[in-house]
Amino acid sequence: MACSSVFSPNSSAIFSSKATRLSPSYQPTNLFFFNALQPNSIKREFPMPPSVAAPFPYQQSPINVDYLEEEFSGHGVTFKDVGGTCVATMTLENGSTATLMLPRGLITSFKAPMWHGGSVELLHTIVSEGEDGGAVVQGGVSMEFSCLSDGGVLWSPCDWSLWDIRGNPQESIQVELISRDTDDMIEIKNIVNLQESCLSSELVVTNLKSSPLQLTGCVLSHLTVSTPEATYAVGLEGSDFFNRSPLSSDFLIIPPDIPQENMFNISQLWSQMRLLSGTGTASERKGDELESRSVESEEEMEGEESDNYKQLTEQMSRIYTSAPTYLTVIDRGRRNSIIAGRSGFDEVYMFSPGSSHEFYSKYSYICIGPSAMLKPIILKPGEVWRGGQHLQNPNL
């Protein structure tokens, strides 16, 4: 499901007026703030004006950066307003930094100290002009997930609220985000944890519905490289894979030689899986068949990786179903590497734009991330699932 631009002046978010929802976009006079996740915490409440209790959806208020600076001082996180978007920067004393954009939850930067004494940016992010003339940010690390219930309702977490910040700049910093559907029956938490040599994103999904929930998607990470030709993925030998069209995402950087009609999205995967499994009514299956026709028409090539030191020269878009838990991506041009690990996921999505573009250009990146796109994650009523990605810097 598509989300609007992070800088779009028309972007809005749906928030519940219940006290269990925290949004940093509220002013101090109408903010409900809870440290519910901290043991023996003290609940602090701020009065909510009648206008906030109005039926949702309603237009999201500007994020109060000054209030966040005061409330979360001492944790190693600073806040800045950039064009109506809140930019949160996490900084450790050893030089590791990470930048997070709210409310979209996009991680735009991960700078890590290197063996030569300086620091290097490990994520790839670009800023371009949107159709409305505003700035559009792409790349970084984004959460591309959708939830499907028995009723056929599809929901994706597009906007995130700040729930809590823990830690200190000496050891580690955790920024916890939360997103819920309009009925408050699906809750997804995204805990961004910056450590001295690692940036991780842990997902905690809670199904509060009385029926099972299916989760599909991936953590999409753009790793910056000099060129895919100088980049190698180590450890994939013997892994089974499926070739698929690139994932359709607001944040995926698309080279000009990939037509939009060749992209696939999460809803198409849902339609295909429901059609093959025979779920839903006859009319629903007929509709699913029409929606998934583009997916079914593709030749779904599968194979086994034969190269343990795979050079990413050719354009590729693959889902690996038996890859090791940790993969190393080596860039000879930049003389650095990064280890991409996962937990809770069985698949790995990898996309390379190929080496036909200029060195160090906006297409010099590799996409990699844990996924559940071929086999969805099933949550029973009341069940909680955890999974995540870990980007480790071995270059100290």
Helices and strands as residue ranges (DSSP letters): G 28-30, E 32-33, E 44-45, G 50-53, H 65-71, E 77-82, E 85-91, E 97-102, E 106-113, E 119-121, E 125-129, E 135-139, E 141-149, E 154-155, E 161-168, E 172-180, E 186-195, E 198-207, E 213-224, G 228-230, E 231-234, E 240-243, G 260-262, H 266-277, H 282-291, H 293-296, E 302-304, E 309-311, E 316-320, E 326-331, E 336-343, E 347-352, E 365-379, E 384-392
